[in-house]
Amino acid sequence: MWRFSTKSNPELHFDANSYRCNIKDMNKSNILSTLLSSPDKWNEYKRSVTEIIDLKNLDLRKKNLRDRDLSNVDLSGTDLTKADLVNSDFKKSVLNNTILYRAILKNADLSGCQIRHSNLKGAILNSANLSNARISNSDLSGALIRRANLKKCILRKSICIHTSFDKSNLTKSHLEHANISHASFFRSNLLLAKLDDAEMFKTEFDKASLEKTKIFAGRINKCSFKKTDLTNADLRYCDIYDSNFTGATLNNTNLVNAHIVNCDYSSSILSGCKVFGISAWDLILDNSEQSGLVISRDGEALITVDNIEVAQFIYLIINNTKLRSVIDTLTSKVVLILGRFSPARKEVLDALRNELRNRGYLPVLFDFDKPSSRDTVETISTLAHMSRFVVADLTDAKSVLQELQRIVPSLPSVPVKTLILSAQLTPGMIDHFMNYRTFLNTHEYRTQKELIESLSSKVIDPIEHYLAEAN
């Protein structure tokens, strides 16, 4: 076992049993000499110390410090430019105002360490452990942090320009107010990460997972999200320009009040997204799958459309009376679908939507999942006025009849086709509606499968036949 000599260092006091020494009794030059000697000597000495070791403001440029135990050490102000720190352990150490420019930290353990106002430009941290590390106001530009563990790592207000986080785990990480322009997150996991108000210019997230990631008010310009999973991500109030979302998955993504301009969503999936207040211009949507885009506010009756560009149009129609009067003069392709579509009956809804889309219509769904209100009645009336025709499923939806009382008498040019499960009694009010020419015969079906198979012949074809004769 390596030991200090008390003859050469009379100030050191050793415990006879454990050889432990008081770090205060050992001067900094001796500590530095031990640090630079060999990993074994340093690590043995480190095990004998219980206090925080002061290695502040040292010049350790280009030093070989690999395989060292540097946990619980204060390296604030120290210059470690181009130092070899491979496999070293920095757990819970302090590196404030530290220079790690182009330092090599492959496989290093920096979990739980504190790094503030430090320079890590060009540093190599591939396969490093930065879980729970607190890195703020630091410069990591050009750093390589590939296949690293950054779970719950805090990188707030840091500069990560041209930094590579490829194939790294950034679950629950914090990059709020960070600049990640030109950075790469290829195949990285950003589950539940927070990038609020982050600056993103030409940032790459291709094939990454951003599930439940929060990017509130982010600035996204010329970024790449090809084949990226954005399921349940929060992109409210984001400014998104000239970005590529080809093949991306946006299931239940929150795009409320987002501003999206000149972006490519070819072959992407946009399903169940919240798009209230969205501004979408010059989007490429070739071969994209769009369904159930929610244009209503939270807490209001659910209104969905199947086209992100139509979403803002429908919203403007509902909330702008002057614009409605202009649109009324145009031939509409909008079809209003009324009903109460529980998860168990979603197959019916999807089949109806698909059939209408295949015939060139734009289906708009109004789901009576919440009690009707005055605003609900006015909204339905507005949608009906601009619709080519109305399809109303009365199954488990008695409130639909109340709305039909307003629609059928007041819209003599809009045909209404009702559906109902044959096991349920046809409401007596239907007889009253039969006095109106636009109220077509009710189609009864025994099963969902039967309805789906008969949608074309029993529902859509009769409506189109009526419209052809009416014209």
Secondary structure, DSSP 8 states (H G I E B T S, - for coil): -----TTT-TT----TTT----GGGS-HHHHHHHHHH-HHHHHHHHHT--S-EE-TT-B-TT-B-TT-B-TTEE-TT-B-TT-B-TT-B-TT-B-TT-B-TT-B-TT-B-TT-EEES-B-TT-B-TT-B-TT-EEES-B-TT-B-TT-B-TT-B-TT-B-TT-B-TT-B-TT-B-TT-B-TT-B-TT-B-TT-B-TT-EEES-B-TT-B-TT-B-TT-EEES-B-TT-B-TT-B-TT-EEES-B-TT-EEES-B-TT-EEES-B-TT-EEES-B-TT-EEES-B-TT-EEE-EE-S-TTS-EEEES-HHHHHHHHHHHH-HHHHHHHTTS---EEEEEE---GGGHHHHHHHHHHHHHTT-EEEEEE--S---HHHHHHHHHHHHT-SEEEEE-TT-THHHHHHHHHHHH-TTS-EEEEEETTS---THHHHHTTSTTB---EEESSHHHHHHHIIIIIIHHHHHHHHHH-
